[in-house]
């Protein structure tokens, strides 16, 4: 999303389907079982892929939401970005008789400033900030950031957030909200809220349609930017953006670095339901920090690959890859020339059509990691051919990035 005017620049969900064949099986697995499935089963599968999860499905945002708590705390003058040793992480915090752990409870973060707490994604610090803000004031900020109502985007089927009612929110509920859990919002609501941080404090209504042209008269009507209110001051906006840049340059989001560009971000991991052992992993990105033109959210539902389920390890590299493609496309200038030399970037080699053995040799020489997604227990590397690869050949990536391939 363009945070300045609310234009949705891109929105995609996976798996996708062919718009020309909306009633056909859309994955290899479904194609194999399609004939044996009942009409109800087919309908369920089709409706699942037709849903635009960015606007119709809610989820727990996890630690990406700490940007909202940080914004509220700074705006209220409760803290500042770089008060050294202001906070102390001991691995957890007790709230109304309930001990809530930091994600790194086994090796506490210790003494921290707010910037370091955001870089470390330290739960106890944000719980403490939530306590100082208080339920009433915190819910005022939820409203200011547009999180208690739909965004009003010009697409059908938009869902609203699910928060506990303010009058029922006790100390534990406030604590969990403060670090992004036990409530649900849509991805679009989060992107819209963080766009207010990115643009200097204004809550902007998102929209997909840029212009309407009458095919008969040629008359044009441009969709104007609609500012719905002010969430925070420009000063607070700049402070949060500065901390988000530190998250990418030194903190949990360092895998989203793109040579030459100043990227800001926040990683997040939350539970997909209670006691399901499934997770939602996210990366929230803003670029370029000096004059943001893009706010991006990547949300991975129940990732099960080798990278685990932490946002910094799974979603952040994907964020960096996408930024490396779209920032040059949008003709965003590279403002950080010094960093271009410090991050070794390469072009993705062509692996499709090669045998697995050939592809592995190419990957090793190129400095990338080859991962075969549908690899069987026994594999003849000299005769098995790579049929697909992501990202595609020719795209510029950081050295050491994973290339995901499928075999025939």
Protein Blocks (a to p, Z undefined) as FASTA:
>chain_A
ZZknopafbdcddddddfklmmbcfbfklmmmmmmpcfklmmmmmmmmmpcfklmpccde
bjmlmmmmmmmmmmnopacfklghkaccehiaceehiacddfklmlcgbjadfklmmmno
paklmmmmmmmnommlmmmmmmmnopabcehiacehiacdddddfklmcfklmmmmmnop
aiacdfklmmmmmmmmmnoopacdddfblbdcdfklopacddddddfbdfbdfklmmmmm
mmmmmmmmmmmmlmmgcehiacddddddddedehklpacddddddddfklccbdcdddde
hiabfnljafklmmmmmmmmmmmmmmmmnopacfblmlmmmpccdddddfehpafklmmm
mmmmnopacddfklcfbdcfklpccfbdcddehiacdehiacddddZZ
